[in-house]
Amino acid sequence: MQKSRPHIQVSVHDQELKLRRGRKIIRRYPVSTSRFGVGSKENSHKTPLGKFRISDKVG
């Protein structure tokens, strides 16, 4: 049986990041999202919703 790839799930409501492999939660971390709420309008400083791919590591 092949293991599923890990993925990150962020809950704006719970202010929590979950590192998951399939349905199993590997780790939990507290996060802070925008005080301006959620949205995708450019320069609104809101937290965008949706699926995103991590492409680069910084630092």
N, C-alpha and C positions, 0 to 999 in steps of 0.2 A: 504494500500500500504506500503510495507516494504522499509525503507530507505537503500540506498546503503552504504557500508562501506567506510570510508574516505581513501584516498590514496594520496601519495606524487608523484609529477611529477617534475623532474629537467630538465631544458633546459640549455645545455652547451652553445649553441649559445647566448641565452639571459642572461645567468648567473643569473637565477632566479629559485626559488623553489616555486611550487604552491601546496597548500593543497586543495584537491578537494573532493567533495562528488558527485559522478556521474559526470555530466558535469559542475556542479556549482563550481566556485572557492571560497573557504572559506577565505583563506589568501594567501598573496604573501610575499616572503622574498628574499633579494639579497643573492647570493651565490658566492663562488669563486672555480673554478675547476682548475685542474692542468695546469701549464704553459707549460707542455710538450705535451699537446693535449689529444686526446682520444685513447684508446687502452687497450688491456687486457693482454699484455705480462708481465709476472712476473718481478718485480723489475724495471719496466720501468718508474714508477712514473706517469703514464698516468691515466686519468679518465676512468674507465671501463664503458661501455654502457650495457644496458639490464635491466631486471626486477630483483629486489632484495627484499628480505623479511627482515624486521627488527625483530631480534630475542631477543635482550637484550637491556636494558637501562644501560648506563654507567654514573655514577655520580649522 
